[in-house]
Amino acid sequence: MNTYTLTDTQREKLLSELASIKNERGAFDFSAEIDDVLTIEGKGYIEIDGYVEDDERCGYMNGTGGWVETWRNATIELEAWVYDPEKEDSEKCYIDRESEKEAEEYLNAA
């Protein structure tokens, strides 16, 4: 299987599509049409840990009830379907590791 290298514009579009799952916990499947010739599919897992800011933890009746994230780990595997108009068919490809790593870093950013 070939490797497909995303352009900067395609990477930006991918990250904006990932925004909908960034703060979800657990396993996820992902699919996004990036442009006319590229559809990206992925699967991954997001683990998040933290605590609710309450009076017991904060003391002095300062508990806001807000969620404080203390740990996050996200992984994602991406594949692409690249459409070739001459063949009128799509080819399945791997996404370049740099783009996949950038997607993981985005999901891991708090």
Beta strands, then each sheet from edge to edge (+ up, - down):
strand 1: 3-4
strand 2: 26-33
strand 3: 38-52
strand 4: 67-84
strand 5: 89-95
sheet 1: 1+ 5+ 4- 3+ 2-
end
